[in-house]
Amino acid sequence: MESVNTITQEVSLHKATWRDFRAIMDLERRCFLKDAWPWMDVLASLTFPRTVRIKAEIDDIVAGFVIGDQRRKIGWIASIGVLPNVRRQGIGALLLAACERELRTPIIRLILRPSNHSARSLYLKSGYVEVEIKRRYYAGGEDGLIMERVIG
Ligand SMILES: CC(C)(COP(=O)(O)OP(=O)(O)OC[C@H]1O[C@@H](n2cnc3c(N)ncnc32)[C@H](O)[C@@H]1OP(=O)(O)O)[C@@H](O)C(=O)NCCC(=O)NCCS
């Protein structure tokens, strides 16, 4: 899809497929711990026809991924994660922008834990605003914060 030099290394974006299942399952677990999707959801996201799935590779290693889907006219960033050792190099922002472009919806939304400061900072920097709270959305009772970007 595209190739970009970050501060330290070359990152390339590609469409992810079911062949990336193991790598993305591993990333999902490392990024989300107790909130990680079950394997069936990861496999579904890599095979359902209308899902956007993009991986970021560094030296053929999957270093990040994003999953997006479309519900009515709204695109949703369903999952996004970057390996801990390569964070803060622009890969998350790169994946987010690529997924927004592939979704091609005028509005993009996502939901996150309000305590997830790194994700919240990424979304604020990328033009998202906070639009709604889903009470006790997450395991453990934390609210879900919905953020939205209107692309127009
Ligand atoms: C959220 C996540 C995907 C960000 O990935 P990343 O590759 O580190 O993000 P980027 O390097 O593109 O960061 C872009 C901007 O987001 C903000 N940001 C990202 N991480 C941040 C942090 N830990 N603290 C403060 N700001 C942060 C900064 O503004 C940053 O720009 P800057 O580095 O020029 O200051 C990554 O931290 C991650 O995988 N977290 C675990 C999974 C997760 O929480 N996913 C989101 C679920 S809603």
The ligand as a MOL file (V3000), in Angstrom:
LIG
                    3D

  0  0  0     0  0            999 V3000
M  V30 BEGIN CTAB
M  V30 COUNTS 48 50 0 0 0
M  V30 BEGIN ATOM
M  V30 1 C -2.5230 3.8860 20.8580 0
M  V30 2 C -1.3890 3.3310 19.9900 0
M  V30 3 C -1.9800 2.5480 18.8310 0
M  V30 4 C -0.5660 4.5230 19.4460 0
M  V30 5 O 0.4040 4.0080 18.5470 0
M  V30 6 P 1.7730 4.7920 18.2550 0
M  V30 7 O 2.3890 4.1690 17.0530 0
M  V30 8 O 2.5930 4.8350 19.4840 0
M  V30 9 O 1.2120 6.2550 17.9380 0
M  V30 10 P 1.9910 7.4130 17.1540 0
M  V30 11 O 3.4610 7.2550 17.3250 0
M  V30 12 O 1.4650 7.4750 15.7800 0
M  V30 13 O 1.5190 8.6820 17.9910 0
M  V30 14 C 0.9010 9.7870 17.3590 0
M  V30 15 C 0.5670 10.7970 18.4170 0
M  V30 16 O -0.3300 10.2470 19.3910 0
M  V30 17 C 0.0070 10.7780 20.6960 0
M  V30 18 N 0.5070 9.7030 21.5460 0
M  V30 19 C 0.6970 8.3920 21.1970 0
M  V30 20 N 1.1370 7.7010 22.2750 0
M  V30 21 C 1.2230 8.5730 23.3010 0
M  V30 22 C 1.6180 8.4500 24.6600 0
M  V30 23 N 2.0200 7.2750 25.1810 0
M  V30 24 N 1.5750 9.5690 25.4320 0
M  V30 25 C 1.1670 10.7450 24.9430 0
M  V30 26 N 0.7880 10.9410 23.6320 0
M  V30 27 C 0.8130 9.8630 22.8370 0
M  V30 28 C 1.0990 11.8040 20.4700 0
M  V30 29 O 0.4720 13.0470 20.2020 0
M  V30 30 C 1.7730 11.2630 19.2270 0
M  V30 31 O 2.4600 12.2350 18.4910 0
M  V30 32 P 3.9580 12.6310 18.9500 0
M  V30 33 O 4.7060 11.3440 19.1680 0
M  V30 34 O 4.4700 13.4220 17.7730 0
M  V30 35 O 3.8330 13.4220 20.2160 0
M  V30 36 C -0.4200 2.4550 20.8510 0
M  V30 37 O -0.0540 3.1640 22.0190 0
M  V30 38 C -1.0080 1.1120 21.2430 0
M  V30 39 O -0.9150 0.1260 20.5040 0
M  V30 40 N -1.6230 1.0530 22.4510 0
M  V30 41 C -2.2120 -0.2230 22.9340 0
M  V30 42 C -3.4550 -0.5740 22.1610 0
M  V30 43 C -4.5040 0.5260 22.2720 0
M  V30 44 O -4.7260 1.0810 23.3390 0
M  V30 45 N -5.1560 0.8210 21.1390 0
M  V30 46 C -6.2120 1.8180 21.0760 0
M  V30 47 C -7.4840 1.2700 21.5820 0
M  V30 48 S -8.8010 2.4380 21.4970 0
M  V30 END ATOM
M  V30 BEGIN BOND
M  V30 1 1 1 2
M  V30 2 1 2 3
M  V30 3 1 2 4
M  V30 4 1 2 36
M  V30 5 1 4 5
M  V30 6 1 5 6
M  V30 7 2 6 7
M  V30 8 1 6 8
M  V30 9 1 6 9
M  V30 10 1 9 10
M  V30 11 2 10 11
M  V30 12 1 10 12
M  V30 13 1 10 13
M  V30 14 1 13 14
M  V30 15 1 14 15
M  V30 16 1 15 16
M  V30 17 1 15 30
M  V30 18 1 16 17
M  V30 19 1 17 18
M  V30 20 1 17 28
M  V30 21 1 18 19
M  V30 22 1 18 27
M  V30 23 2 19 20
M  V30 24 1 20 21
M  V30 25 1 21 22
M  V30 26 2 21 27
M  V30 27 1 22 23
M  V30 28 2 22 24
M  V30 29 1 24 25
M  V30 30 2 25 26
M  V30 31 1 26 27
M  V30 32 1 28 29
M  V30 33 1 28 30
M  V30 34 1 30 31
M  V30 35 1 31 32
M  V30 36 2 32 33
M  V30 37 1 32 34
M  V30 38 1 32 35
M  V30 39 1 36 37
M  V30 40 1 36 38
M  V30 41 2 38 39
M  V30 42 1 38 40
M  V30 43 1 40 41
M  V30 44 1 41 42
M  V30 45 1 42 43
M  V30 46 2 43 44
M  V30 47 1 43 45
M  V30 48 1 45 46
M  V30 49 1 46 47
M  V30 50 1 47 48
M  V30 END BOND
M  V30 END CTAB
M  END
